[in-house]
Amino acid sequence: MALKIYLAGPDVFLADARQVGEQKRAICRDFGFEGLFPLDNEEEGGPDAASIFRGNCSLMRRADAGLFNLTPFRGPSADAGTVFELGFMFASGKPVYGYTSATATYRDRVAVDCDHLVERNGQIWDRDGLAVENFGLGDNLMIARAIADSGGILTAAKEETDQSRTSLASFTAFRDCLEAMRQRVGEVGTFVVGGRTGHGR
């Protein structure tokens, strides 16, 4: 039976979100996994917020691991709902993986977003006098460390396209991450969770 992967990300906001979900599920099958896309539950539930929330939580509970599109969305960091789901699965003891089409560090993206950063006494500050993380990570440390500590990895690959839809969907980094996941599963027959083997359920 194929291991189930929850496919989270801002892809759900694309105009062709269902098509993107179908593409990503098909790619998952090529790698030997079963992808669970957030919009999968909307046929059973309604379009209201409570139904969407409960449906997505149900999919995450069914999944053996999470694969999160962390491409910056409406700012220098990942989509807020995606980050919540990453934390949900991490707290459930399941491995979490991430991918992004943004190859710059979080600090460098904040610099672009804020226009002006200042360094004083080894600390980076933004124009409002607020401290900026400078750990050389791909996103906020809580996101990056959750992935690493769960046994997952974060892949980054720039999409060679001017289409915002393709850039946001991050298909190149998505495939790279699935390849890494397949290699890890191939070694032990399942996902590794924080040094332990198991499905995380």
Residue pairs with C-beta under 8 A, 6 or more apart in sequence:
2 29
2 32
2 33
2 34
3 32
3 33
3 34
3 64
3 65
3 185
3 190
3 191
3 199
4 33
4 34
4 35
4 36
4 62
4 63
4 64
4 65
5 28
5 33
5 34
5 35
5 36
5 63
5 64
5 65
5 66
5 67
5 181
6 36
6 59
6 60
6 62
6 63
6 65
6 66
6 67
6 85
6 89
7 21
7 24
7 25
7 28
7 35
7 36
7 37
7 38
7 67
7 69
8 38
8 66
8 67
8 68
8 69
8 81
8 82
8 85
8 86
9 68
9 69
9 70
9 71
9 79
9 82
9 170
10 69
10 71
10 73
10 79
10 82
10 168
11 17
11 20
11 21
11 24
11 69
11 168
11 169
12 21
12 38
12 39
13 73
14 20
14 165
14 168
14 169
15 165
16 165
17 39
18 39
20 165
20 169
21 35
21 37
21 38
21 39
21 40
23 169
23 171
24 35
24 37
24 169
24 171
24 174
25 34
25 35
25 37
27 35
27 171
27 174
27 175
27 178
28 34
28 35
28 178
29 35
31 178
31 179
31 181
31 182
32 182
32 185
33 178
33 181
33 182
35 67
36 59
36 62
36 63
38 52
38 55
38 56
38 59
40 59
41 52
41 55
41 56
41 58
41 59
42 51
42 52
42 55
44 55
45 51
45 52
45 54
45 55
56 85
57 88
60 66
60 85
60 88
60 89
60 92
61 92
61 201
63 89
63 94
64 94
64 190
64 191
64 199
64 200
64 201
65 89
65 94
65 95
65 96
65 97
65 152
65 181
65 191
65 200
66 85
66 86
66 89
66 94
66 95
66 96
66 97
67 96
67 97
67 98
67 99
67 174
67 177
67 178
67 181
68 78
68 82
68 85
68 86
68 96
68 97
68 98
68 99
69 78
69 79
69 82
69 98
69 99
69 100
69 168
69 169
69 170
69 174
70 78
70 82
70 98
70 99
70 100
70 138
70 139
70 143
70 154
71 78
71 99
71 100
71 101
71 102
71 167
71 168
71 170
71 173
72 78
72 100
72 102
72 109
73 79
73 82
73 168
75 113
76 106
76 109
76 110
76 112
76 113
77 83
77 106
77 109
77 139
77 140
77 143
78 100
78 139
78 140
78 143
83 140
83 143
86 96
86 98
86 143
86 146
86 147
87 142
87 146
89 96
90 96
90 146
90 149
90 150
92 200
93 193
93 194
93 200
94 150
94 191
94 193
94 199
94 200
94 201
95 150
95 151
95 152
95 191
95 192
95 193
95 200
96 146
96 147
96 150
96 152
97 147
97 152
97 153
97 154
97 177
97 180
97 181
98 138
98 139
98 143
98 147
98 152
98 153
98 154
98 155
98 177
99 154
99 155
99 156
99 157
99 170
99 173
99 174
99 176
99 177
100 138
100 139
100 154
100 155
100 156
100 170
100 173
101 156
101 157
101 158
101 159
101 167
101 168
101 170
101 172
101 173
102 109
102 138
102 156
102 158
103 156
103 157
103 158
104 112
105 136
105 137
105 138
106 133
106 135
106 137
106 138
106 139
106 140
107 124
107 132
107 133
107 134
107 135
107 136
110 117
110 126
110 132
110 133
111 117
111 132
114 126
114 127
114 132
115 127
116 126
116 127
117 124
117 125
117 126
117 127
117 132
118 124
118 125
119 125
123 131
123 134
124 131
124 132
124 133
124 134
125 131
125 132
126 132
133 140
133 141
135 141
135 144
137 144
138 144
138 154
138 156
139 154
144 154
147 153
147 154
148 154
149 194
150 193
150 194
151 184
151 191
151 192
151 193
151 194
151 195
153 177
153 180
154 177
155 173
155 176
155 177
155 180
156 173
157 170
157 172
157 173
157 176
158 172
159 166
159 167
159 170
159 171
159 172
159 173
160 172
161 167
181 191
184 191
184 192
185 191
188 197
189 197
190 197
190 198
190 199
191 197
191 198
191 199
191 200
193 200
